[in-house]
Amino acid sequence: MEKKTKAKDQRPSKGISTSASAAKEQSRQLHPIRQKVIVHSSPSIDAWRKLYQLADEIKIVAPWKWMDELQIFALQIDPEDELVYCSIMGNGGEFSGIALYFGAVGLESYNAIQELLQDPFDLYLSQNCLMLTYDDSDLLKEEDKQLFKKLGSKYRGKGAYPLFRFLEPGFEPWFLSDDQAQFLIVALPKLIDVAKTVKYDTEYLFNDEGLIRLFALDDRSEAPRWKDSWIPGYLPPEESQQPRLDEMRVNRILKNCQKAPGVWELDYFYSPGLIQNKPKPFYMQVAMIVDKEEGTVVGYDLIMDDAHETVVAKLFDAMEKFKLVPRKVHVYKDDLYYLLEGMSKLFGFEISLVDELPSLSNMREVLADAIS
């Protein structure tokens, strides 16, 4: 059946399919994972004093003058902890700072940023790292102002204020816990040491086999020291689990749905609306399917639990609602390609990994305007 012959009551909406009141109600049903925010103890004033002394030293050393974001290295404070990948930011002059990415998830988000594999807003919110940046006064929160007052710190001028933040996927950048502060107090002196070494030995972090230099703290001896080695610079992504499909529903779609000539664009992403849920605000994720030719929303929902399960559910819902199986499905993310690869063979649509989703991007702007 051609899409143009659909009954009017089955035609997808030109706007977001959820009304404003319904969207508000959905946003109140907070993502279960987001509800499990653990409130950690804050750093002591002495810990903050040490951190800002280190921040001042980093500003003076200014490693971004000779290092760029691609010259990463790894630190490990405790052998039982995951690796932390360090990146120096600001070589382009737009801003200055450092980021320390946690484990495989952090490294994956770092690599995605370097390769621009997602929308910039999604990339920013997907980071799992500690970050130190030097910002203007208008970016200070009230907590920062009170802390500077207690410390007697006097910063002035553009890009003068050192700000420490914890970036956790989906959450607004947040203040440090005491554990994170203690980690940085140990890690930052080593970061400074590595940066100074690179200044005089430009090949110090270079490896033509794509390896990353790891500095692991050996504290078993009386005088703890750092040992260095080389580790893989790329971790293969975890295989996406193929979704469990309802056999009866699959058979129903195969029996009742006709092949359509159209292309559906499919993605999940962070909604720009910040949910002000104390103690830690966060962003909801959205799953969306858009008809590329008509620019209409075929499926849309807030993700309340697992993104992959929601995407598959919306795809099933759309095929059943319109009694159509699209000719092609375009996706932007690798994980969605592998997730839907098996389904594409089952239902007979072609799955393509593309550089952009133009119609879906337009609907993201509509969603952003509606929220604002």
CORNORQUI-V888000 format. One line per field, one symbol per residue. phi: phi as a letter, one per 40 degrees, with the letter a starting at -180 (. if undefined). psi: psi as a letter, one per 20 degrees, with the letter a starting at -180 (. if undefined). burial: + if it has 16 or more other ideal C-beta (glycine too) atoms within 10 Angstrom, else -. A space follows every 10 residues. Layout:
phi = ???
psi = ???
burial = ???
//
This chain:
phi = .ccccccdcb ccccbccccc cccccccccc ddcccccccc cccccccccc cccccccccc cfcccbbbcc ccabbacbcc cccbbbbcbh ccgcaaibbb ccfccccccc cccccfcacd cccccccbab bbbbbccccc cccccccccc cgcbbbhcgc ccbcabbbdg bcdbcccccc ccccccccdc dcccccccdb bccdbcacbg cbcbbbcbbc ccbdacbbab bdcbbccccc ccccbccccd cccccbbccb ccbbcbabac ccccccccca cabccbbabb ccccgbccaa acccabcccc dcccccdccc ccfbbccbbb bbbdcccccc dccccccgbc bbcbcabccc cccccccccc cc
psi = pqhijqqhij pqqiapiprg hhhgghhhnq pghhilppoq qqqrhggggg ghghghgghg hmiihiqrhi mqrqqogpii qqqpppppqj hiihrqaqpo ppahgghghg hhghjlirph ghggiiqnrq poqorrhiip rhhgghghgh ikpnqqrpki opppqpoppi qqprqqrggh ghghhhhhhh ggggghghhi nijhjppjjk qqppoppojh rhnprppqrp rpipppqqpp ppqppoghgg hgghgipqpq irpppprqrp qiopomoqjo qrpqqppqpp oggikqohqp qqoiepgghg ggghgggggh gilqoqhqpp qhqghhghgi ghhhhgikqp pporhqnghh hghhhggggh g.
burial = --+--+---- -+---+++-- --+---+--- +--+--+--- --+---++++ ++-++--++- --++--+-+- +++++++--- --++++++++ +----+++++ ++-+++++++ +++---+++- -++-++++++ +++++----+ ---+--++-- --+-+---+- ++++++++++ +-+++++--+ +++++-++-+ ++-++--+-- ----+----- -++++++--- ---------- --+------+ --+------- --+---+--+ -+++++++++ +++-+-+--+ -+++++++++ ++--++++++ ++++--++-+ ++++++-++- -+-+++-+++ +++-++++++ --+---+-+- +-----+-++ --++--+--- --
//
